[in-house]
Amino acid sequence: MSFAASSANFEQLALPLLPSLYSHAFWLSRDHAEAEDLVQETISKALRAFDSFQAGTNFKAWIFRILRNTFLTSRAGIASARTVFLEDHPDLLDFADASPTPEDHLLRLDNQAAVNEALDRLQPPLREVLLLCDVEELKYKEIALVLDVPIGTVMSRISRARRTLHQMLQSQLGESL
């Protein structure tokens, strides 16, 4: 296959994943500029290695693994997460109602902030597996491939992450959960 055809195939597979890659890169790095750099480097590495991608396998899992490895080798790694204040990033808020009341805005902002704060407090391996599963909607097998861990470890971490997140939110938001 020619470079042009290979590049076109890569574009077709990669372009729809850019928002997800950026979102995950941001959760890893906790910095918009760093997340952009991380996605750019991931795309560059993936394009260079695209001839090693096996057609018919999961491209999303493959490129997410490149993203994760790039992040881990580019700095101290996932443990260096920093807090990001939601009010500094209004673009992260997604209000579904067309005309919510001011009280609705405050409740949503408070709930979203509580979820983000609880996610920030999760241990990095638990946060990462939860985001790959529940935000990026990767299957357990795909997550195991991305993280290079057994599928049982993935299932255990997801269970522990959800239980811990639920407990944190219960203590923050009260018993209404």
C-alpha positions in Angstrom: 0.0 0.0 0.0 1.3 3.4 -0.9 2.1 6.1 1.7 -0.8 8.2 0.5 -3.3 5.3 0.8 -1.8 4.4 4.2 -2.1 8.0 5.3 -5.7 8.2 4.1 -6.6 5.1 6.0 -4.9 6.4 9.1 -6.8 9.7 8.8 -10.1 7.9 8.5 -9.4 5.9 11.7 -7.7 8.6 13.7 -9.7 11.8 13.1 -12.9 10.7 14.8 -10.9 9.7 17.9 -9.2 13.1 18.3 -11.8 14.5 20.8 -11.6 11.3 22.9 -7.8 11.3 22.7 -7.6 14.9 23.9 -10.1 14.3 26.7 -8.1 11.3 28.0 -4.8 13.2 27.6 -6.3 16.1 29.6 -7.3 13.7 32.4 -3.8 12.3 32.4 -1.9 15.6 32.2 -4.4 18.0 33.9 -3.2 20.7 31.5 -4.7 21.8 28.2 -1.5 22.7 26.5 0.2 19.5 27.6 -2.8 17.5 26.5 -2.6 19.1 23.1 1.1 18.3 22.8 0.5 14.7 24.0 -2.2 14.1 21.4 0.0 15.6 18.7 2.9 13.4 19.7 0.6 10.4 19.9 -0.8 11.0 16.4 2.8 11.5 15.0 4.0 8.2 16.6 0.9 6.3 15.5 1.2 7.5 11.9 4.9 6.4 11.9 4.0 3.0 13.3 0.7 2.6 11.3 2.3 -0.1 9.1 2.6 -2.2 12.3 -1.1 -1.8 13.0 -2.9 -5.1 12.2 -6.1 -4.4 10.1 -9.1 -5.9 11.7 -7.9 -5.3 15.3 -9.1 -2.4 17.5 -7.6 0.8 16.4 -9.0 2.8 19.3 -7.3 0.5 21.8 -4.1 0.6 19.8 -3.9 4.4 19.7 -4.9 4.8 23.3 -2.1 2.6 24.3 0.3 4.8 22.3 -1.2 7.8 24.1 -0.7 6.3 27.5 2.8 5.1 26.8 3.7 8.5 25.4 2.4 10.2 28.5 4.2 7.8 30.9 7.5 8.2 29.0 7.2 12.0 28.6 7.1 12.8 32.3 6.9 11.4 35.7 3.6 9.8 34.8 0.2 9.6 36.0 1.0 10.3 39.7 1.8 13.9 38.9 -1.9 14.9 38.4 -2.9 18.4 39.5 -6.2 19.8 40.6 -8.2 21.7 37.9 -10.9 24.0 39.1 -14.1 23.5 37.1 -15.0 27.2 37.2 -11.8 27.9 35.3 -13.0 25.6 32.5 -16.6 26.4 31.6 -16.1 24.5 28.3 -16.2 21.3 30.4 -19.7 21.9 31.6 -22.5 20.4 29.5 -25.9 21.6 30.5 -28.7 19.8 28.7 -31.7 22.0 29.6 -32.4 25.0 27.3 -33.5 27.2 30.1 -32.3 26.0 33.5 -32.9 28.2 36.6 -30.0 29.7 38.5 -30.6 27.1 41.1 -30.3 24.3 38.5 -27.0 25.8 37.4 -25.7 25.9 40.9 -26.7 22.3 41.6 -25.2 21.0 38.4 -22.0 23.0 38.9 -21.8 21.7 42.4 -22.5 18.0 41.4 -20.0 18.2 38.4 -17.4 19.8 40.7 -18.0 17.0 43.2 -17.6 14.3 40.6 -14.4 16.0 39.2 -13.0 16.4 42.7 -13.7 12.8 43.6 -12.1 11.6 40.3 -9.1 13.8 41.1 -8.8 12.1 44.5 -8.9 8.6 43.1 -5.6 6.8 42.9 -4.2 7.3 39.4 -4.6 3.6 38.3 -8.2 3.6 39.4 -9.0 6.9 37.7 -7.4 5.8 34.5 -9.3 2.5 34.2 -12.6 4.2 35.1 -12.1 6.9 32.5 -11.2 4.3 29.8 -14.2 2.2 30.7 -17.0 4.8 31.5 -15.9 7.8 29.4 -14.1 6.3 26.5 -16.3 3.2 26.5 -13.5 0.7 25.9 -14.3 -3.0 26.6 -12.4 -4.7 29.5 -10.3 -6.6 27.0 -9.3 -3.4 25.2 -8.5 -1.7 28.5 -6.3 -4.6 29.4 -4.4 -4.1 26.1 -4.1 -0.4 26.6 -2.8 -0.8 30.2 -0.9 -4.0 29.6 -2.4 -5.7 32.6 -4.5 -8.9 32.9 -8.3 -8.5 32.3 -8.9 -9.6 35.9 -6.9 -6.6 37.1 -9.0 -4.4 34.9 -12.2 -5.8 36.4 -10.9 -5.5 39.9 -9.7 -1.9 39.4 -13.0 -0.8 37.8 -15.0 -2.3 40.7 -12.7 -0.7 43.3 -12.8 2.7 41.4 -16.6 2.7 41.2 -17.0 1.7 44.8 -14.5 4.3 46.0 -16.0 7.0 43.8 -19.5 6.2 45.1 -18.2 6.4 48.7 -16.5 9.7 48.1 -19.6 11.2 46.4 -21.9 9.9 49.2 -19.8 11.7 51.8 -19.7 14.9 49.7 -23.3 15.0 48.4 -25.0 13.2 51.2 -26.9 9.9 51.3 -29.1 10.8 48.3 -26.9 8.7 45.9 
